[in-house]
Amino acid sequence: MIESLWLLIVFIGVTFMFSGTVGIMRFPCFFLKLHSASMTDSFGAPLMLLGCALKFGFSVTTLKILLLIPIMWITSSLCSYLLCKSKLG
């Protein structure tokens, strides 16, 4: 059960990453590209990390991976905000 669950979560994360990459390539405006990149960082990468944590089971590696997810959420939103403010200002 866990084998198929982690694979499904990683696949959903890869799908988010792929759609964000397509959005960065296709959208014409800077702010739309920024939105696409921030959604990729906010949803795609943490889902892939969560899938990897499920794959490894309970270990120190899993704890490190799970600690990366909130760090990525904070830094991703902060960087998107700062990029948006630098473009406006």
PDB file as gemmi writes it, atoms N, CA and C in Angstrom:
CRYST1    1.000    1.000    1.000  90.00  90.00  90.00 P 1                      
ATOM      1  N   MET A   1       0.813  -1.197   0.000  1.00  0.00           N  
ATOM      2  CA  MET A   1       0.000   0.000   0.000  1.00  0.00           C  
ATOM      3  C   MET A   1       0.855   1.259   0.000  1.00  0.00           C  
ATOM      4  N   ILE A   2       1.889   1.285   0.846  1.00  0.00           N  
ATOM      5  CA  ILE A   2       2.771   2.447   0.908  1.00  0.00           C  
ATOM      6  C   ILE A   2       3.531   2.618  -0.404  1.00  0.00           C  
ATOM      7  N   GLU A   3       3.869   1.510  -1.060  1.00  0.00           N  
ATOM      8  CA  GLU A   3       4.619   1.589  -2.311  1.00  0.00           C  
ATOM      9  C   GLU A   3       3.838   2.341  -3.382  1.00  0.00           C  
ATOM     10  N   SER A   4       2.557   2.033  -3.485  1.00  0.00           N  
ATOM     11  CA  SER A   4       1.753   2.718  -4.491  1.00  0.00           C  
ATOM     12  C   SER A   4       1.414   4.144  -4.058  1.00  0.00           C  
ATOM     13  N   LEU A   5       1.300   4.399  -2.756  1.00  0.00           N  
ATOM     14  CA  LEU A   5       0.980   5.734  -2.264  1.00  0.00           C  
ATOM     15  C   LEU A   5       2.121   6.710  -2.521  1.00  0.00           C  
ATOM     16  N   TRP A   6       3.353   6.317  -2.200  1.00  0.00           N  
ATOM     17  CA  TRP A   6       4.470   7.232  -2.421  1.00  0.00           C  
ATOM     18  C   TRP A   6       4.679   7.474  -3.907  1.00  0.00           C  
ATOM     19  N   LEU A   7       4.440   6.466  -4.719  1.00  0.00           N  
ATOM     20  CA  LEU A   7       4.590   6.632  -6.158  1.00  0.00           C  
ATOM     21  C   LEU A   7       3.537   7.600  -6.708  1.00  0.00           C  
ATOM     22  N   LEU A   8       2.318   7.509  -6.217  1.00  0.00           N  
ATOM     23  CA  LEU A   8       1.253   8.415  -6.636  1.00  0.00           C  
ATOM     24  C   LEU A   8       1.559   9.851  -6.216  1.00  0.00           C  
ATOM     25  N   ILE A   9       2.045  10.041  -5.006  1.00  0.00           N  
ATOM     26  CA  ILE A   9       2.362  11.388  -4.520  1.00  0.00           C  
ATOM     27  C   ILE A   9       3.510  11.990  -5.318  1.00  0.00           C  
ATOM     28  N   VAL A  10       4.523  11.202  -5.617  1.00  0.00           N  
ATOM     29  CA  VAL A  10       5.635  11.703  -6.429  1.00  0.00           C  
ATOM     30  C   VAL A  10       5.156  12.043  -7.836  1.00  0.00           C  
ATOM     31  N   PHE A  11       4.271  11.230  -8.397  1.00  0.00           N  
ATOM     32  CA  PHE A  11       3.752  11.505  -9.728  1.00  0.00           C  
ATOM     33  C   PHE A  11       2.950  12.808  -9.754  1.00  0.00           C  
ATOM     34  N   ILE A  12       2.155  13.050  -8.734  1.00  0.00           N  
ATOM     35  CA  ILE A  12       1.399  14.304  -8.656  1.00  0.00           C  
ATOM     36  C   ILE A  12       2.363  15.488  -8.534  1.00  0.00           C  
ATOM     37  N   GLY A  13       3.423  15.319  -7.747  1.00  0.00           N  
ATOM     38  CA  GLY A  13       4.427  16.379  -7.628  1.00  0.00           C  
ATOM     39  C   GLY A  13       5.139  16.657  -8.938  1.00  0.00           C  
ATOM     40  N   VAL A  14       5.458  15.603  -9.675  1.00  0.00           N  
ATOM     41  CA  VAL A  14       6.104  15.779 -10.975  1.00  0.00           C  
ATOM     42  C   VAL A  14       5.147  16.466 -11.947  1.00  0.00           C  
ATOM     43  N   THR A  15       3.870  16.154 -11.860  1.00  0.00           N  
ATOM     44  CA  THR A  15       2.877  16.802 -12.717  1.00  0.00           C  
ATOM     45  C   THR A  15       2.803  18.301 -12.420  1.00  0.00           C  
ATOM     46  N   PHE A  16       2.815  18.674 -11.145  1.00  0.00           N  
ATOM     47  CA  PHE A  16       2.834  20.088 -10.790  1.00  0.00           C  
ATOM     48  C   PHE A  16       4.102  20.765 -11.312  1.00  0.00           C  
ATOM     49  N   MET A  17       5.234  20.096 -11.172  1.00  0.00           N  
ATOM     50  CA  MET A  17       6.487  20.670 -11.650  1.00  0.00           C  
ATOM     51  C   MET A  17       6.466  20.858 -13.166  1.00  0.00           C  
ATOM     52  N   PHE A  18       5.929  19.874 -13.873  1.00  0.00           N  
ATOM     53  CA  PHE A  18       5.861  19.967 -15.330  1.00  0.00           C  
ATOM     54  C   PHE A  18       4.919  21.091 -15.763  1.00  0.00           C  
ATOM     55  N   SER A  19       3.764  21.187 -15.120  1.00  0.00           N  
ATOM     56  CA  SER A  19       2.815  22.252 -15.499  1.00  0.00           C  
ATOM     57  C   SER A  19       3.381  23.627 -15.168  1.00  0.00           C  
ATOM     58  N   GLY A  20       4.127  23.743 -14.089  1.00  0.00           N  
ATOM     59  CA  GLY A  20       4.769  25.016 -13.768  1.00  0.00           C  
ATOM     60  C   GLY A  20       5.839  25.385 -14.777  1.00  0.00           C  
ATOM     61  N   THR A  21       6.575  24.394 -15.244  1.00  0.00           N  
ATOM     62  CA  THR A  21       7.595  24.647 -16.266  1.00  0.00           C  
ATOM     63  C   THR A  21       6.951  25.102 -17.568  1.00  0.00           C  
ATOM     64  N   VAL A  22       5.866  24.455 -17.943  1.00  0.00           N  
ATOM     65  CA  VAL A  22       5.144  24.871 -19.146  1.00  0.00           C  
ATOM     66  C   VAL A  22       4.598  26.282 -18.970  1.00  0.00           C  
ATOM     67  N   GLY A  23       4.094  26.603 -17.797  1.00  0.00           N  
ATOM     68  CA  GLY A  23       3.586  27.940 -17.526  1.00  0.00           C  
ATOM     69  C   GLY A  23       4.665  29.003 -17.614  1.00  0.00           C  
ATOM     70  N   ILE A  24       5.859  28.689 -17.128  1.00  0.00           N  
ATOM     71  CA  ILE A  24       6.964  29.637 -17.208  1.00  0.00           C  
ATOM     72  C   ILE A  24       7.334  29.886 -18.671  1.00  0.00           C  
ATOM     73  N   MET A  25       7.287  28.857 -19.488  1.00  0.00           N  
ATOM     74  CA  MET A  25       7.648  28.994 -20.899  1.00  0.00           C  
ATOM     75  C   MET A  25       6.564  29.701 -21.714  1.00  0.00           C  
ATOM     76  N   ARG A  26       5.291  29.486 -21.369  1.00  0.00           N  
ATOM     77  CA  ARG A  26       4.205  29.936 -22.225  1.00  0.00           C  
ATOM     78  C   ARG A  26       3.578  31.273 -21.828  1.00  0.00           C  
ATOM     79  N   PHE A  27       3.573  31.600 -20.542  1.00  0.00           N  
ATOM     80  CA  PHE A  27       2.899  32.824 -20.128  1.00  0.00           C  
ATOM     81  C   PHE A  27       3.676  34.057 -20.602  1.00  0.00           C  
ATOM     82  N   PRO A  28       2.946  35.099 -21.046  1.00  0.00           N  
ATOM     83  CA  PRO A  28       3.633  36.273 -21.604  1.00  0.00           C  
ATOM     84  C   PRO A  28       4.095  37.285 -20.550  1.00  0.00           C  
ATOM     85  N   CYS A  29       3.397  37.387 -19.450  1.00  0.00           N  
ATOM     86  CA  CYS A  29       3.642  38.434 -18.458  1.00  0.00           C  
ATOM     87  C   CYS A  29       4.581  37.923 -17.358  1.00  0.00           C  
ATOM     88  N   PHE A  30       5.376  38.843 -16.817  1.00  0.00           N  
ATOM     89  CA  PHE A  30       6.291  38.487 -15.735  1.00  0.00           C  
ATOM     90  C   PHE A  30       5.546  37.951 -14.522  1.00  0.00           C  
ATOM     91  N   PHE A  31       4.429  38.579 -14.182  1.00  0.00           N  
ATOM     92  CA  PHE A  31       3.705  38.196 -12.974  1.00  0.00           C  
ATOM     93  C   PHE A  31       3.030  36.832 -13.123  1.00  0.00           C  
ATOM     94  N   LEU A  32       2.576  36.511 -14.328  1.00  0.00           N  
ATOM     95  CA  LEU A  32       2.023  35.174 -14.553  1.00  0.00           C  
ATOM     96  C   LEU A  32       3.118  34.113 -14.478  1.00  0.00           C  
ATOM     97  N   LYS A  33       4.277  34.437 -15.008  1.00  0.00           N  
ATOM     98  CA  LYS A  33       5.405  33.504 -14.908  1.00  0.00           C  
ATOM     99  C   LYS A  33       5.835  33.313 -13.455  1.00  0.00           C  
ATOM    100  N   LEU A  34       5.822  34.395 -12.701  1.00  0.00           N  
ATOM    101  CA  LEU A  34       6.174  34.316 -11.285  1.00  0.00           C  
ATOM    102  C   LEU A  34       5.164  33.472 -10.520  1.00  0.00           C  
ATOM    103  N   HIS A  35       3.888  33.630 -10.849  1.00  0.00           N  
ATOM    104  CA  HIS A  35       2.854  32.825 -10.207  1.00  0.00           C  
ATOM    105  C   HIS A  35       3.044  31.341 -10.526  1.00  0.00           C  
ATOM    106  N   SER A  36       3.341  31.048 -11.765  1.00  0.00           N  
ATOM    107  CA  SER A  36       3.560  29.658 -12.159  1.00  0.00           C  
ATOM    108  C   SER A  36       4.767  29.061 -11.436  1.00  0.00           C  
ATOM    109  N   ALA A  37       5.836  29.832 -11.330  1.00  0.00           N  
ATOM    110  CA  ALA A  37       7.030  29.348 -10.639  1.00  0.00           C  
ATOM    111  C   ALA A  37       6.776  29.157  -9.145  1.00  0.00           C  
ATOM    112  N   SER A  38       6.015  30.052  -8.540  1.00  0.00           N  
ATOM    113  CA  SER A  38       5.762  29.922  -7.101  1.00  0.00           C  
ATOM    114  C   SER A  38       4.825  28.755  -6.799  1.00  0.00           C  
ATOM    115  N   MET A  39       3.880  28.479  -7.676  1.00  0.00           N  
ATOM    116  CA  MET A  39       3.013  27.315  -7.477  1.00  0.00           C  
ATOM    117  C   MET A  39       3.799  26.016  -7.631  1.00  0.00           C  
ATOM    118  N   THR A  40       4.756  26.033  -8.527  1.00  0.00           N  
ATOM    119  CA  THR A  40       5.624  24.864  -8.679  1.00  0.00           C  
ATOM    120  C   THR A  40       6.413  24.614  -7.401  1.00  0.00           C  
ATOM    121  N   ASP A  41       6.959  25.689  -6.834  1.00  0.00           N  
ATOM    122  CA  ASP A  41       7.731  25.545  -5.597  1.00  0.00           C  
ATOM    123  C   ASP A  41       6.853  25.200  -4.406  1.00  0.00           C  
ATOM    124  N   SER A  42       5.630  25.703  -4.396  1.00  0.00           N  
ATOM    125  CA  SER A  42       4.761  25.493  -3.239  1.00  0.00           C  
ATOM    126  C   SER A  42       4.074  24.133  -3.229  1.00  0.00           C  
ATOM    127  N   PHE A  43       3.806  23.576  -4.403  1.00  0.00           N  
ATOM    128  CA  PHE A  43       3.074  22.310  -4.465  1.00  0.00           C  
ATOM    129  C   PHE A  43       3.905  21.148  -5.001  1.00  0.00           C  
ATOM    130  N   GLY A  44       4.651  21.377  -6.054  1.00  0.00           N  
ATOM    131  CA  GLY A  44       5.366  20.277  -6.706  1.00  0.00           C  
ATOM    132  C   GLY A  44       6.499  19.700  -5.880  1.00  0.00           C  
ATOM    133  N   ALA A  45       7.394  20.563  -5.441  1.00  0.00           N  
ATOM    134  CA  ALA A  45       8.560  20.090  -4.696  1.00  0.00           C  
ATOM    135  C   ALA A  45       8.186  19.461  -3.342  1.00  0.00           C  
ATOM    136  N   PRO A  46       7.274  20.066  -2.539  1.00  0.00           N  
ATOM    137  CA  PRO A  46       6.915  19.400  -1.286  1.00  0.00           C  
ATOM    138  C   PRO A  46       6.224  18.053  -1.480  1.00  0.00           C  
ATOM    139  N   LEU A  47       5.432  17.932  -2.534  1.00  0.00           N  
ATOM    140  CA  LEU A  47       4.811  16.624  -2.783  1.00  0.00           C  
ATOM    141  C   LEU A  47       5.861  15.587  -3.147  1.00  0.00           C  
ATOM    142  N   MET A  48       6.847  15.981  -3.928  1.00  0.00           N  
ATOM    143  CA  MET A  48       7.915  15.044  -4.250  1.00  0.00           C  
ATOM    144  C   MET A  48       8.722  14.668  -3.007  1.00  0.00           C  
ATOM    145  N   LEU A  49       8.969  15.642  -2.147  1.00  0.00           N  
ATOM    146  CA  LEU A  49       9.682  15.350  -0.899  1.00  0.00           C  
ATOM    147  C   LEU A  49       8.854  14.452   0.020  1.00  0.00           C  
ATOM    148  N   LEU A  50       7.558  14.683   0.075  1.00  0.00           N  
ATOM    149  CA  LEU A  50       6.692  13.838   0.889  1.00  0.00           C  
ATOM    150  C   LEU A  50       6.690  12.398   0.373  1.00  0.00           C  
ATOM    151  N   GLY A  51       6.664  12.243  -0.941  1.00  0.00           N  
ATOM    152  CA  GLY A  51       6.742  10.906  -1.519  1.00  0.00           C  
ATOM    153  C   GLY A  51       8.059  10.213  -1.186  1.00  0.00           C  
ATOM    154  N   CYS A  52       9.151  10.973  -1.212  1.00  0.00           N  
ATOM    155  CA  CYS A  52      10.448  10.399  -0.834  1.00  0.00           C  
ATOM    156  C   CYS A  52      10.478  10.018   0.641  1.00  0.00           C  
ATOM    157  N   ALA A  53       9.848  10.830   1.477  1.00  0.00           N  
ATOM    158  CA  ALA A  53       9.792  10.512   2.912  1.00  0.00           C  
ATOM    159  C   ALA A  53       9.013   9.226   3.139  1.00  0.00           C  
ATOM    160  N   LEU A  54       7.927   9.036   2.401  1.00  0.00           N  
ATOM    161  CA  LEU A  54       7.169   7.783   2.529  1.00  0.00           C  
ATOM    162  C   LEU A  54       7.976   6.592   2.030  1.00  0.00           C  
ATOM    163  N   LYS A  55       8.772   6.809   1.016  1.00  0.00           N  
ATOM    164  CA  LYS A  55       9.588   5.722   0.466  1.00  0.00           C  
ATOM    165  C   LYS A  55      10.638   5.251   1.475  1.00  0.00           C  
ATOM    166  N   PHE A  56      11.272   6.201   2.175  1.00  0.00           N  
ATOM    167  CA  PHE A  56      12.336   5.835   3.112  1.00  0.00           C  
ATOM    168  C   PHE A  56      11.827   5.237   4.405  1.00  0.00           C  
ATOM    169  N   GLY A  57      10.544   5.414   4.715  1.00  0.00           N  
ATOM    170  CA  GLY A  57      10.032   4.905   5.983  1.00  0.00           C  
ATOM    171  C   GLY A  57      10.456   5.818   7.119  1.00  0.00           C  
ATOM    172  N   PHE A  58      10.374   5.312   8.333  1.00  0.00           N  
ATOM    173  CA  PHE A  58      10.727   6.127   9.499  1.00  0.00           C  
ATOM    174  C   PHE A  58      12.219   6.026   9.758  1.00  0.00           C  
ATOM    175  N   SER A  59      12.927   7.141   9.509  1.00  0.00           N  
ATOM    176  CA  SER A  59      14.369   7.186   9.748  1.00  0.00           C  
ATOM    177  C   SER A  59      14.789   8.641   9.922  1.00  0.00           C  
ATOM    178  N   VAL A  60      16.069   8.839  10.113  1.00  0.00           N  
ATOM    179  CA  VAL A  60      16.598  10.196  10.244  1.00  0.00           C  
ATOM    180  C   VAL A  60      16.458  10.939   8.922  1.00  0.00           C  
ATOM    181  N   THR A  61      16.619  10.234   7.825  1.00  0.00           N  
ATOM    182  CA  THR A  61      16.459  10.844   6.507  1.00  0.00           C  
ATOM    183  C   THR A  61      15.047  11.375   6.319  1.00  0.00           C  
ATOM    184  N   THR A  62      14.055  10.638   6.771  1.00  0.00           N  
ATOM    185  CA  THR A  62      12.669  11.079   6.676  1.00  0.00           C  
ATOM    186  C   THR A  62      12.452  12.348   7.485  1.00  0.00           C  
ATOM    187  N   LEU A  63      13.018  12.411   8.661  1.00  0.00           N  
ATOM    188  CA  LEU A  63      12.894  13.605   9.494  1.00  0.00           C  
ATOM    189  C   LEU A  63      13.514  14.812   8.806  1.00  0.00           C  
ATOM    190  N   LYS A  64      14.666  14.634   8.195  1.00  0.00           N  
ATOM    191  CA  LYS A  64      15.313  15.732   7.484  1.00  0.00           C  
ATOM    192  C   LYS A  64      14.477  16.182   6.291  1.00  0.00           C  
ATOM    193  N   ILE A  65      13.911  15.237   5.577  1.00  0.00           N  
ATOM    194  CA  ILE A  65      13.069  15.577   4.422  1.00  0.00           C  
ATOM    195  C   ILE A  65      11.825  16.332   4.878  1.00  0.00           C  
ATOM    196  N   LEU A  66      11.201  15.887   5.952  1.00  0.00           N  
ATOM    197  CA  LEU A  66       9.997  16.548   6.447  1.00  0.00           C  
ATOM    198  C   LEU A  66      10.292  17.945   6.996  1.00  0.00           C  
ATOM    199  N   LEU A  67      11.502  18.165   7.489  1.00  0.00           N  
ATOM    200  CA  LEU A  67      11.883  19.496   7.942  1.00  0.00           C  
ATOM    201  C   LEU A  67      12.170  20.437   6.767  1.00  0.00           C  
ATOM    202  N   LEU A  68      12.478  19.892   5.627  1.00  0.00           N  
ATOM    203  CA  LEU A  68      12.713  20.721   4.446  1.00  0.00           C  
ATOM    204  C   LEU A  68      11.435  21.343   3.902  1.00  0.00           C  
ATOM    205  N   ILE A  69      10.310  20.685   4.080  1.00  0.00           N  
ATOM    206  CA  ILE A  69       9.055  21.161   3.481  1.00  0.00           C  
ATOM    207  C   ILE A  69       8.646  22.537   4.017  1.00  0.00           C  
ATOM    208  N   PRO A  70       8.582  22.781   5.339  1.00  0.00           N  
ATOM    209  CA  PRO A  70       8.222  24.140   5.779  1.00  0.00           C  
ATOM    210  C   PRO A  70       9.271  25.189   5.408  1.00  0.00           C  
ATOM    211  N   ILE A  71      10.531  24.784   5.380  1.00  0.00           N  
ATOM    212  CA  ILE A  71      11.579  25.723   4.966  1.00  0.00           C  
ATOM    213  C   ILE A  71      11.361  26.135   3.516  1.00  0.00           C  
ATOM    214  N   MET A  72      10.999  25.179   2.666  1.00  0.00           N  
ATOM    215  CA  MET A  72      10.739  25.500   1.263  1.00  0.00           C  
ATOM    216  C   MET A  72       9.518  26.388   1.108  1.00  0.00           C  
ATOM    217  N   TRP A  73       8.473  26.142   1.880  1.00  0.00           N  
ATOM    218  CA  TRP A  73       7.271  26.975   1.799  1.00  0.00           C  
ATOM    219  C   TRP A  73       7.584  28.415   2.181  1.00  0.00           C  
ATOM    220  N   ILE A  74       8.331  28.598   3.245  1.00  0.00           N  
ATOM    221  CA  ILE A  74       8.648  29.949   3.712  1.00  0.00           C  
ATOM    222  C   ILE A  74       9.547  30.666   2.718  1.00  0.00           C  
ATOM    223  N   THR A  75      10.615  30.024   2.288  1.00  0.00           N  
ATOM    224  CA  THR A  75      11.543  30.693   1.390  1.00  0.00           C  
ATOM    225  C   THR A  75      10.937  30.920   0.008  1.00  0.00           C  
ATOM    226  N   SER A  76      10.119  30.009  -0.469  1.00  0.00           N  
ATOM    227  CA  SER A  76       9.500  30.177  -1.781  1.00  0.00           C  
ATOM    228  C   SER A  76       8.544  31.357  -1.797  1.00  0.00           C  
ATOM    229  N   SER A  77       7.695  31.456  -0.806  1.00  0.00           N  
ATOM    230  CA  SER A  77       6.754  32.580  -0.774  1.00  0.00           C  
ATOM    231  C   SER A  77       7.484  33.895  -0.550  1.00  0.00           C  
ATOM    232  N   LEU A  78       8.512  33.893   0.257  1.00  0.00           N  
ATOM    233  CA  LEU A  78       9.274  35.109   0.491  1.00  0.00           C  
ATOM    234  C   LEU A  78       9.993  35.570  -0.776  1.00  0.00           C  
ATOM    235  N   CYS A  79      10.592  34.644  -1.487  1.00  0.00           N  
ATOM    236  CA  CYS A  79      11.291  35.009  -2.721  1.00  0.00           C  
ATOM    237  C   CYS A  79      10.325  35.495  -3.790  1.00  0.00           C  
ATOM    238  N   SER A  80       9.169  34.885  -3.898  1.00  0.00           N  
ATOM    239  CA  SER A  80       8.167  35.341  -4.865  1.00  0.00           C  
ATOM    240  C   SER A  80       7.703  36.752  -4.523  1.00  0.00           C  
ATOM    241  N   TYR A  81       7.475  37.000  -3.252  1.00  0.00           N  
ATOM    242  CA  TYR A  81       7.056  38.331  -2.810  1.00  0.00           C  
ATOM    243  C   TYR A  81       8.128  39.372  -3.129  1.00  0.00           C  
ATOM    244  N   LEU A  82       9.375  39.054  -2.840  1.00  0.00           N  
ATOM    245  CA  LEU A  82      10.450  40.008  -3.082  1.00  0.00           C  
ATOM    246  C   LEU A  82      10.661  40.253  -4.578  1.00  0.00           C  
ATOM    247  N   LEU A  83      10.526  39.235  -5.386  1.00  0.00           N  
ATOM    248  CA  LEU A  83      10.627  39.426  -6.838  1.00  0.00           C  
ATOM    249  C   LEU A  83       9.510  40.317  -7.355  1.00  0.00           C  
ATOM    250  N   CYS A  84       8.320  40.117  -6.851  1.00  0.00           N  
ATOM    251  CA  CYS A  84       7.178  40.930  -7.275  1.00  0.00           C  
ATOM    252  C   CYS A  84       7.378  42.395  -6.852  1.00  0.00           C  
ATOM    253  N   LYS A  85       7.839  42.609  -5.647  1.00  0.00           N  
ATOM    254  CA  LYS A  85       8.072  43.974  -5.160  1.00  0.00           C  
ATOM    255  C   LYS A  85       9.198  44.652  -5.933  1.00  0.00           C  
ATOM    256  N   SER A  86      10.217  43.902  -6.324  1.00  0.00           N  
ATOM    257  CA  SER A  86      11.331  44.515  -7.062  1.00  0.00           C  
ATOM    258  C   SER A  86      10.895  44.902  -8.465  1.00  0.00           C  
ATOM    259  N   LYS A  87       9.977  44.143  -9.042  1.00  0.00           N  
ATOM    260  CA  LYS A  87       9.474  44.482 -10.380  1.00  0.00           C  
ATOM    261  C   LYS A  87       8.564  45.707 -10.334  1.00  0.00           C  
ATOM    262  N   LEU A  88       7.772  45.833  -9.284  1.00  0.00           N  
ATOM    263  CA  LEU A  88       6.860  46.971  -9.161  1.00  0.00           C  
ATOM    264  C   LEU A  88       7.586  48.259  -8.779  1.00  0.00           C  
ATOM    265  N   GLY A  89       8.611  48.115  -7.967  1.00  0.00           N  
ATOM    266  CA  GLY A  89       9.302  49.294  -7.437  1.00  0.00           C  
ATOM    267  C   GLY A  89      10.359  49.761  -8.322  1.00  0.00           C  
TER     268      GLY A  89                                                      
END                                                                             
